[in-house]
Amino acid sequence: MNIEIREFRLGDEAAFRALNEAWITAHFELEEKDRATLSDPRRYILDPGGHIYFAVNSETSKIVGCCALVATGDGAFEVAKMTVCEGSRQHGVGRQLLRAVIDASRQLGAKYLYLETNHSLTHAIELYRSEGFQHLCAEDVKPSHYSRATVFMERHL
């Protein structure tokens, strides 16, 4: 599968919401923070200095994945709302997307990346580990907006 990674464009709101609602509701329930962020990604991600990236199938022009960098201050971004649609998984799309996000965060001057996930998402955790993310100690974890967050990781750049 040939994938192009590109930044958010006007009109991508619906794709961002649909991709994320699909994976979240397949494993968990939408939480209030999800509803707010997915209903207005410009307000909650882009305007405060974040970025959203999409994986696009070059052959079909279909958006098959997405990932956000949420500005957290102190030279850091949170890797959030990362997903690949069901039919495009197991083709390396998630790895390409994550590597592009890591590269973009370096270009943006980030010092480190942070992420939250759930222990049941073992494939995602293994992907993050393989790309240099390390588990945080419990005492280094800040309170999460998500009740489903049970795994906390970071990667220094």
C-alpha positions in Angstrom: 0.0 0.0 0.0 1.5 3.4 -1.0 0.9 5.9 1.7 1.3 9.7 1.7 1.4 11.5 5.0 -0.1 15.0 5.0 -1.3 17.6 7.5 -4.8 18.5 8.3 -6.8 20.5 5.7 -10.0 22.3 5.9 -12.7 19.7 5.5 -10.8 16.9 7.2 -12.8 17.2 10.4 -15.3 14.5 9.4 -12.6 12.0 8.6 -10.8 12.7 11.8 -13.9 12.2 13.8 -15.1 9.0 12.0 -11.7 7.3 12.2 -11.4 8.0 15.9 -15.0 7.2 16.8 -14.6 3.8 15.0 -11.6 2.7 17.0 -12.7 4.1 20.3 -16.2 2.6 20.2 -14.7 -0.8 19.1 -12.8 -1.1 22.3 -14.1 1.5 24.8 -16.8 4.1 25.2 -16.5 7.7 24.0 -15.6 9.9 26.9 -16.4 13.6 27.4 -12.9 14.7 26.3 -13.3 12.6 23.1 -16.6 14.2 22.3 -15.2 17.7 22.7 -12.0 17.1 20.8 -13.6 15.2 17.9 -16.4 17.7 17.6 -13.9 20.6 17.2 -10.3 19.5 16.5 -9.4 23.1 15.4 -10.3 24.5 18.9 -8.8 21.6 21.0 -5.8 20.6 18.9 -4.8 23.0 16.1 -5.5 26.5 17.6 -3.5 25.8 20.8 -0.4 24.9 18.6 -1.0 21.2 17.8 -1.1 19.4 14.5 -3.1 16.6 12.9 -1.6 14.2 10.3 -3.4 11.9 7.9 -2.2 8.7 6.2 -3.7 8.7 2.7 -3.7 5.8 0.3 -2.0 7.2 -2.8 -3.8 4.8 -5.1 -7.4 5.6 -3.9 -6.9 9.0 -2.2 -8.7 7.6 0.8 -7.7 8.7 4.3 -6.8 5.5 6.1 -5.3 6.8 9.3 -4.6 9.8 11.5 -2.6 11.0 14.4 -2.5 14.3 16.4 0.3 16.1 18.1 -1.3 18.0 21.0 0.9 20.8 22.3 1.5 20.3 26.0 4.0 23.1 26.6 7.6 22.7 27.9 8.8 21.6 24.4 6.5 18.6 24.3 3.6 17.2 22.4 1.2 14.4 23.2 0.8 11.8 20.5 -3.0 11.3 20.5 -5.9 10.1 18.5 -3.7 7.8 16.5 -5.6 5.1 14.5 -5.6 3.2 11.2 -8.9 2.1 9.7 -9.7 -1.6 10.0 -9.1 -2.6 6.4 -5.6 -0.9 6.3 -4.1 -2.4 9.4 -1.2 -4.8 9.2 0.3 -3.0 6.2 2.7 -0.8 8.1 0.5 2.3 7.9 0.6 2.9 11.6 4.4 2.7 11.7 4.7 5.2 8.7 2.3 7.5 10.4 4.1 7.4 13.8 7.5 7.9 12.2 6.2 10.9 10.3 4.8 12.4 13.5 8.1 11.8 15.3 9.9 13.5 12.5 7.4 16.4 12.4 7.8 16.9 16.2 11.5 17.2 15.8 11.1 19.8 13.1 8.7 21.7 15.4 11.5 21.8 18.0 9.9 19.3 20.5 12.2 17.8 23.2 10.0 14.8 23.9 6.7 13.1 23.1 4.2 11.7 25.6 1.3 9.3 25.0 -1.4 7.5 26.9 -3.0 4.2 25.8 -4.6 1.2 27.3 -2.9 -2.1 28.3 -5.3 -4.1 26.1 -4.0 -2.4 22.9 -0.9 -4.6 22.8 -0.2 -4.1 19.1 -0.1 -0.3 19.6 2.1 -0.6 22.7 4.6 -2.8 20.8 4.6 -0.3 17.9 5.4 2.6 20.3 8.1 0.5 22.0 9.7 -0.4 18.7 9.9 3.3 17.8 11.6 4.3 21.0 8.8 5.1 23.5 9.5 3.9 27.0 7.0 3.3 29.9 6.8 6.0 32.5 7.1 5.2 36.2 3.8 5.6 38.1 5.2 8.6 40.0 6.0 10.4 36.7 2.5 10.1 35.3 0.2 13.1 35.3 -3.5 12.7 35.8 -5.3 11.7 32.6 -8.5 13.1 31.0 -9.4 9.5 30.0 -10.5 6.7 32.3 -9.3 4.2 29.8 -5.7 5.4 30.0 -3.6 2.7 31.8 -0.3 2.9 30.0 1.8 6.0 29.8 4.9 6.4 27.7 7.4 9.0 26.5 10.1 9.4 23.9 12.9 11.9 24.1 13.9 13.4 20.8 
